Amino acid sequence: MKIFAIADTHLSGSPPTKPMSVFGDQWLGHWDKIKADWTERVAPEDTVLIAGDISWAMKLPEALPDLEEIAALPGSKLLIRGNHDYWWQTVAKLNAAVGGRLTFLHNTFAVAGEWAVCGSRGWLLPGDPAFGDEDEAIYRRELGRVRASLAAARNAGHERLILMLHYPPRTGADATGFTDLMAEFGVAICVYGHLHNEAVNSAPVGDYNGTMHYLVSCDALDFKLLQII
């Protein structure tokens, strides 16, 4: 079994009602590129992690065509919410909408072979110029969700942990609440998205306190999945 990861698919129906090519020619036909790579490399027994910003839809019924596209592809799929996923509802409503064919992570974890995959959206980090007083409560809430997810996996006896975030868990060498949690629970791998364009060049990747960090925004991966296991 293999585990792949990708983020920021930014789907908007087929044909797309909000083509991503407005952000540059590299986005022309981006979903077709992703699907071609996905179908070639992913087997039914594999798992694909989708780290947020899945669909531009504002409401769940509008997102269903995009979720159906993902559900039809090979492998198991584990999803977290991104900052643009306004259609996201309770896990019960999401599961009912897709008939259980996708797994949505919220305050819990999912098993992929020998690995437990935990996750939450994350948020802006203290020290970011855009971080304001209103962000503190959201940041703390996301830390609580990540802790709950990691603790649930540990309490269930899982030793190999993957953490999936949408926002990056750090911006440089300084520790954050997210990196502290990864160290506390012994997270082996962290994948995240959200970053595009010039921000990709300074993205925090590689080993940090024993956790391997991977940026998986689809444009940073040339619209291919990243195999992490």
C-alpha positions as CSV (number, residue, x, y, z in Angstrom):
1,M,0.0,0.0,0.0
2,K,1.2,3.5,-0.9
3,I,0.1,6.9,0.6
4,F,0.0,10.0,-1.6
5,A,-0.8,13.6,-0.8
6,I,-2.0,16.7,-2.7
7,A,-3.8,20.0,-1.7
8,D,-5.5,23.0,-3.3
9,T,-7.3,21.2,-6.1
10,H,-9.7,24.2,-6.2
11,L,-12.4,22.4,-8.3
12,S,-15.5,24.2,-9.5
13,G,-17.6,21.7,-11.4
14,S,-17.1,20.2,-14.9
15,P,-16.6,22.2,-17.0
16,P,-15.2,24.5,-14.3
17,T,-17.2,27.6,-13.5
18,K,-14.1,29.3,-12.0
19,P,-11.2,28.2,-14.1
20,M,-7.9,28.4,-12.2
21,S,-6.1,29.6,-15.4
22,V,-6.9,33.1,-14.2
23,F,-4.0,32.6,-11.8
24,G,-1.6,31.7,-14.6
25,D,-1.2,29.5,-17.7
26,Q,0.3,26.7,-15.5
27,W,-3.2,26.1,-14.2
28,L,-4.7,25.4,-17.6
29,G,-6.4,22.0,-17.4
30,H,-4.9,21.5,-13.9
31,W,-7.6,18.9,-12.8
32,D,-7.0,16.9,-16.0
33,K,-3.3,16.8,-15.2
34,I,-4.0,15.7,-11.7
35,K,-6.4,13.0,-12.7
36,A,-4.0,11.6,-15.4
37,D,-1.3,11.3,-12.8
38,W,-3.7,9.9,-10.2
39,T,-5.2,7.2,-12.4
40,E,-1.7,6.1,-13.6
41,R,-0.1,5.8,-10.1
42,V,-2.8,5.1,-7.5
43,A,-4.0,1.5,-7.0
44,P,-7.3,0.6,-5.3
45,E,-5.5,-0.4,-2.1
46,D,-3.6,3.0,-1.9
47,T,-4.7,6.1,0.0
48,V,-4.6,9.7,-1.1
49,L,-4.6,12.6,1.4
50,I,-6.3,15.8,0.2
51,A,-5.1,18.7,2.4
52,G,-7.9,21.3,1.9
53,D,-9.1,23.9,-0.6
54,I,-10.9,21.2,-2.4
55,S,-13.7,23.1,-4.1
56,W,-14.7,26.7,-4.7
57,A,-18.3,25.8,-3.9
58,M,-20.1,27.8,-1.2
59,K,-22.7,25.2,-0.3
60,L,-22.5,21.4,0.0
61,P,-24.9,20.7,-2.9
62,E,-22.7,22.8,-5.1
63,A,-19.6,20.9,-4.0
64,L,-21.1,17.5,-4.7
65,P,-20.1,17.3,-8.4
66,D,-16.5,18.0,-7.3
67,L,-16.6,15.4,-4.5
68,E,-18.1,12.9,-6.9
69,E,-15.1,13.4,-9.3
70,I,-12.7,12.7,-6.4
71,A,-14.7,9.7,-5.2
72,A,-14.6,8.1,-8.6
73,L,-10.8,8.0,-8.7
74,P,-8.8,5.0,-7.5
75,G,-7.8,4.5,-3.8
76,S,-9.2,5.6,-0.5
77,K,-9.4,9.4,0.0
78,L,-8.9,11.3,3.3
79,L,-9.9,15.0,3.3
80,I,-9.5,18.0,5.6
81,R,-11.0,21.5,5.3
82,G,-9.1,24.4,3.7
83,N,-9.8,28.1,4.2
84,H,-11.8,28.2,1.0
85,D,-14.0,25.1,1.7
86,Y,-17.1,27.1,2.8
87,W,-19.3,24.1,1.8
88,W,-17.8,22.0,4.6
89,Q,-20.5,20.7,7.1
90,T,-20.5,18.3,10.0
91,V,-18.9,14.9,9.3
92,A,-22.3,13.2,9.5
93,K,-23.7,15.5,6.8
94,L,-20.7,15.1,4.6
95,N,-20.7,11.3,4.9
96,A,-24.4,11.2,4.1
97,A,-23.9,13.4,1.0
98,V,-21.2,11.1,-0.5
99,G,-22.5,7.8,0.8
100,G,-19.4,7.2,2.8
101,R,-17.1,7.0,-0.2
102,L,-14.8,9.7,1.1
103,T,-13.4,10.1,4.7
104,F,-13.5,13.6,6.2
105,L,-11.2,14.2,9.2
106,H,-12.5,16.4,12.1
107,N,-11.2,15.9,15.6
108,T,-10.4,12.2,14.8
109,F,-8.2,10.1,12.6
110,A,-8.3,7.4,9.9
111,V,-6.2,4.3,9.4
112,A,-4.2,3.8,6.2
113,G,-2.3,0.6,6.4
114,E,0.2,0.8,9.4
115,W,-0.4,4.6,9.6
116,A,-2.9,6.7,11.5
117,V,-3.7,9.9,9.6
118,C,-4.7,12.9,11.7
119,G,-5.7,16.3,10.6
120,S,-7.3,19.7,10.8
121,R,-7.3,23.0,8.9
122,G,-4.7,24.8,11.0
123,W,-4.5,28.6,10.8
124,L,-2.3,31.7,10.5
125,L,0.6,31.6,12.9
126,P,1.5,34.1,15.6
127,G,4.2,36.3,14.1
128,D,2.6,36.4,10.7
129,P,2.1,40.0,9.7
130,A,-1.6,39.3,9.0
131,F,-2.2,37.7,12.4
132,G,-4.6,39.8,14.4
133,D,-6.3,39.7,17.7
134,E,-9.3,37.8,16.2
135,D,-7.0,35.1,14.9
136,E,-5.8,34.0,18.4
137,A,-9.0,32.2,19.3
138,I,-9.1,30.4,15.9
139,Y,-5.4,29.4,16.3
140,R,-6.0,28.0,19.7
141,R,-9.1,26.2,18.5
142,E,-7.2,24.5,15.7
143,L,-4.5,23.5,18.1
144,G,-7.2,21.8,20.2
145,R,-8.5,20.0,17.2
146,V,-5.1,18.7,16.2
147,R,-4.4,17.6,19.8
148,A,-7.7,15.7,19.8
149,S,-6.9,14.0,16.5
150,L,-3.4,13.0,17.6
151,A,-4.6,11.9,21.0
152,A,-7.4,9.7,19.5
153,A,-4.8,7.9,17.4
154,R,-2.4,7.4,20.2
155,N,-5.2,6.2,22.6
156,A,-6.2,3.7,19.9
157,G,-2.7,2.2,20.0
158,H,-1.3,3.7,16.8
159,E,2.4,4.5,16.8
160,R,3.0,5.7,13.2
161,L,1.4,9.1,12.8
162,I,0.8,11.4,9.8
163,L,-0.5,14.9,10.4
164,M,-2.4,16.6,7.6
165,L,-2.9,20.4,7.8
166,H,-4.0,23.0,5.2
167,Y,-2.0,25.9,6.6
168,P,1.8,25.4,7.1
169,P,2.7,24.4,10.7
170,R,5.6,26.9,10.8
171,T,7.2,29.6,8.7
172,G,10.8,29.3,9.7
173,A,13.0,27.7,12.3
174,D,10.9,28.9,15.3
175,A,8.6,26.4,17.0
176,T,4.8,26.9,17.0
177,G,2.0,25.2,18.8
178,F,1.6,22.8,15.9
179,T,5.3,21.8,15.9
180,D,5.2,21.4,19.6
181,L,2.2,19.0,19.3
182,M,4.1,17.0,16.6
183,A,7.1,16.6,18.9
184,E,4.9,15.7,21.8
185,F,3.0,12.9,19.9
186,G,6.0,11.8,17.8
187,V,4.5,12.6,14.4
188,A,6.6,11.2,11.6
189,I,5.2,13.1,8.6
190,C,3.3,16.4,8.2
191,V,1.8,17.4,4.9
192,Y,0.2,20.8,4.2
193,G,-0.8,23.1,1.3
194,H,-2.1,26.7,1.1
195,L,1.1,28.2,-0.3
196,H,1.4,29.3,-3.9
197,N,3.6,31.3,-6.2
198,E,6.7,32.9,-4.6
199,A,5.7,31.5,-1.2
200,V,6.5,28.0,-2.4
201,N,10.2,28.9,-2.6
202,S,10.4,29.7,1.1
203,A,8.0,26.9,2.3
204,P,9.2,25.0,5.4
205,V,10.1,21.5,4.1
206,G,12.3,18.7,5.3
207,D,13.1,17.4,8.8
208,Y,12.1,19.5,11.8
209,N,12.5,18.0,15.2
210,G,12.1,14.5,13.8
211,T,9.0,15.3,11.7
212,M,9.3,15.4,7.9
213,H,7.4,18.3,6.4
214,Y,6.0,18.2,2.8
215,L,4.3,21.0,0.9
216,V,1.7,19.4,-1.3
217,S,-0.1,22.4,-3.0
218,C,-0.8,20.9,-6.4
219,D,0.9,23.7,-8.3
220,A,4.0,23.2,-6.2
221,L,4.0,19.6,-7.3
222,D,3.5,20.4,-11.0
223,F,0.0,19.0,-10.6
224,K,1.1,15.5,-9.6
225,L,0.5,13.6,-6.4
226,L,3.4,13.3,-4.0
227,Q,4.1,9.8,-2.7
228,I,4.9,10.0,1.0
229,I,4.8,6.3,1.9
